[in-house]
Amino acid sequence: MSKGIIVKCPMCKTSVKRCNEYFPFCSPRCQTTDLGNWASDTYSIPDRSDAQPYDDDEGQPVIH
């Protein structure tokens, strides 16, 4: 991969090069803010316990 890739910091939307040591963040402040959001449950991964399992062969829902 090229080190010249530029993305937007997920916190402040500043342009960030891939070679930045805090990538994908622009600074330690944005990195710490993001970590704090995860630690305080501001962010969460959706609960998929209600998702139906799928049969690997045909991709159809498994009926029990």
N, C-alpha and C positions, 0 to 999 in steps of 0.2 A: 504494500500500500504506500501511496505517496504521503510524505510528511507535510505536503502543502495543502491538504484538505482543510477547508474552513467551514465551521459550523457555528450556530448561535448558542451561546451559553443558555442552558435551560432556565436559569434563574433571572438574569438581567438582560438577556438577548444581545449581548455584546458579541462581536465576531471573535472566534477563537480558532487558532491554528492547531492542528493535530499534534504538533511538536511541543505544545504548551504542557508543562509538568502537571497542571491541574485539569487537563482535558477530561471530560468535555466542558468543564467549568473554566471560567476566565481567571479566577483568583481563589485563594484559600477561603475568603469570605463567602463567596457563592457556594463553594464546596461544603463548608460548615453549615450554612443555612439549609442546604438540601438535606444534609445528614440530620439536622435538628428537626426538619419536617417529617422525616421517616420516624425518628425517635419519639416524636410527640403525637404520632398517629394522624398527622395532617394528610399524609399519603397512606394509601393502603392498597393491597392487591385484592381484587374482588373475590368473594367466596364463590367457588364453583361447585359446592356440594350438591346443588340442585341440577347440575348438568347431567345429561344422560350419557351412559357409556356407549361407545360405538363398537360394532363388530369390525375387526381388522380386515376381514375378507371383502366385504361389500360396502363398508362405510355407512351401514344403516343402523338406526338405534336398536339396542338389544331390548327385547320385551321379556320381562320376567313374569 
